[in-house]
Amino acid sequence: MFRRVLGKALGFVGYTIQYGCIAHCAFEYIGEVVVCSGPSMEPTIVSQDIVFSERMSRHLCKIEKVIGLEGDKICTSAPSDLFKTHTYVPKGHVWLEGDNLRNSTDSRSYGPIPYALIRGRVCLKLWPPHSFGTLSESPSRQIIKAQSDSDSD
């Protein structure tokens, strides 16, 4: 009797460990579901949106949709500033900015972010149902690109 109960308990522990390892690998290397909070990505992502963040790009070194990669020159002044200030993104770092430029704590506050701190890339909006689908480029990114194109002229 004791032997049978011990055998079932050990079998349960074994399955729990196996499924725990599978879940860990899935969340670490494939992706995770995230409930968003805060205004920094509005209007693209708002508080309480549920998104899928994939992690494969980070492990394959294919993060591309950021404001600046290592070596890039970034304008750190506001568009209305008379004198423009710039900084360079150092090696092993990226420059990240939220879509809501007026209410976002990002590289403008912290400076360049080490590449190793990037956990993943949000690629799919799951909730609310009316906005389900892949995320297109945000409206503020299109404005920034237009400004940087005109700055280089």
C-alpha angles and dihedrals in degrees: 000000000000090000092053093049091047090049092051092046092051090046090052091049090049093052091045091054092047094050090043090055091048091049092047092051092046093051094042101045108019109034149270142238112248132192106215125223132182136040101263097103099041129162093022095048123012131192114290093022111136115221139175115237113199119208103192094089091058093053092045092048092239103130104139112148099082131112093250140004126202112305095020121131110233126197105226098182127091118260089248095053114113094215117047120220124199139190134190122234107238125229113285093020139098133203113233129187131178121238092243097068094181094054109029132108105211142120089321085068102030103028124227115355120226110248090231091066093063108106101183149312124269105231108157134042110214103175141073094041096224090063098041114141146066119325116250123203111294121248093242091055089056089052092049092049090051091050093048090048090053091045091057093053 
